[in-house]
Amino acid sequence: MKTWMRGLGLACGLALAIGSLVRSDEAKVSGDLKKMQGTWILKAGDNKVPWVFEGETMKTRFNEEDYVTKVVVNDKASPHPSIDFEIIEGADDAKGKVAKGIYKLEDGKLTVCVALPDTDARPNEFKGLQNETMLFALTREETK
């Protein structure tokens, strides 16, 4: 009986600890980053590539590589709100680098324009430029 009680106590303690960690992550997410939470779809030809925002993390697949990034959003930046993706996992030559960008969030659409990773300049318009910026048009994943 005592072993069962200790196990129950440990389980409750773990549940409380995990719950407080989740709440602290949720507390960090506000403004437009909170609106971005969930799955967005990038249509690339016949393929649909998900961008999954969970807290301050975004996961996707690009050029046959899985990427995990830390996302920082400044929805007060001018002339366009800014978004930075710090690459935690991905292609070896991209890990640890930051891709600086701008975004628009409107009517279930998320448009992101990012400079190549580790470029100092942030894009100032929504335009893909070869060897400089990439433009992504995403739509919110439809719920079933």
C-alpha positions, 0 to 999 in steps of 0.5 A: 500500500505504501509503494502505491501511495508513493507512486501516486505521489510521484505521479502527481508531483510530475504532473504538477511540474509538467503543467507548470512548464507548459504554462510558463511556455504558454506565458511566453507566447503572446501577440501574433506568435499566439495567433500563429500557433498550430499548423500552416500549409505551404503548397509547393507544386503538388506537395503540401509542407506543414509548418507547425508552430508550438510555443516558441518553436516552429518545425517544417521540412525544407530541401529534404531536411527536417528543421526545428527553429526557435521563433521570435516575433516583433509585431510592433516592428515597422514598416513590417512586423518581423520574424526571426527563425533561429535554426536549432536542427536542420542542414549542417550549414544552417544550424545555429544561424538565424534567418531574419524576416518579415511577415503578414498575418491576415484572414487565415493566411501567413506570408513570410519573407526571410533572408538567407540564414546568417544574413544581416539584412532583413527583407523590406518587401514581400518578394523572393529574390534569388540568392537573397530572400525566400517568400512563403505563402501559407494557409491555416490547416483546415480542421476536420 
